[in-house]
Amino acid sequence: MRVLFNSARAAILTMSLLATGAAFAKDKADITVAVVPKVAVPFFDDCNTGAKDAADKLGVQYQWVVPQNTQGSTQVKIIEDLIARHVDGIAISVNEPKSVEGIIKQAVDAGIAVLTFDSDSANSGRSMYIGTINEAAGETMGKAMAEAIGGEGKVAIVTGQLGASNLNERIAGVKKALEAYPKITIAATEGTEDDLARGVSVTEALLRANPDLKGIFGISQVGGPAVAKVLAEKEFSDRKGVLKVFAFDDLPDTVKGVKDGFIDGIMVQRPVTMGRLAVEHLVAQITGEEKSPADVDTGVTVVTAENLGSYTK
């Protein structure tokens, strides 16, 4: 009986080890990863380019799932659907960090590898964050503005969604940098929900209410194009070159704003790199190759008229 028991236990142990090895040896062609951006905007098109290219090179199945709005509940529903479809990995740029905490934990409990990119939900149980260290990027932006306006004057902040953690981290960085310049005051902080038309309206109102405004921070990707459009209007044409403008992300209209002299500098992130790394790390975690994930800072490049043709993503 003892021999039979030991033999059975050995057989069970062997089967367990084989099963574990099989999980780690899962054929990459059978792996499905999904990447979820915040919303459909050009910045995330670049993320998609990097992610899809990595998926193609690794030979895994790839899904690009775009929310129709920036509400946290929309991303929750998307993740619920991805869990039901039994994907192996999810990378998400989070709109509302708190709202997705529970559903990300459910995905992880279901055996799905989950990481965040671009915008984090640090308390969700995700394995890692890949993207810009936003507070540091905001601090760089704040210092650039302070130098541009001579260390004094009124400035305003035009952001995207007011609850977005990555944008609020950038704002925190801007404010940290401006602490060294007591003669600079922030006149207003306005949200746009990342809508260009709303950004234009907000910027017009800011300039009318603050004729002595010396600078505007475009914290989200619509800020630069919105300010450039406003400064091209006849009503505000005398502010071109006088109003200092620093923006995020190199959308075509933002780059054009630099070329046309409406925007002084852009904090350019590396979205292609974010997308590529998101898929690479997901697959490494799914296959068991990456056992101790750590956050990755993809950094920013400060782009001005001088280096407009020589930076990379």
Secondary structure, 3 states (H helix, E strand, C coil): CHHHHHHHHHHHHHHHHHHHHHHHCCCHHHCEEEEECCCCCHHHHHHHHHHHHHHHHHCCEEEECCCCCCCHHHHHHHHHHHHHCCCCEEEECCCCCCCCHHHHHHHHHCCCEEEEECCCCCCCCCCCEEECCHHHHHHHHHHHHHHHCCCCEEEEEECCCCCCHHHHHHHHHHHHHHCCCCCEEEEEEECCCCCHHHHHHHHHHHHHHCCCEEEEEECCCCHHHHHHHHHCCHHHHHHCCCCEEEEECCCHHHHHHHHCCCCCEEEECCHHHHHHHHHHHHHHHHCCCCCCCCCEECCCEEECCCCCCCCCC
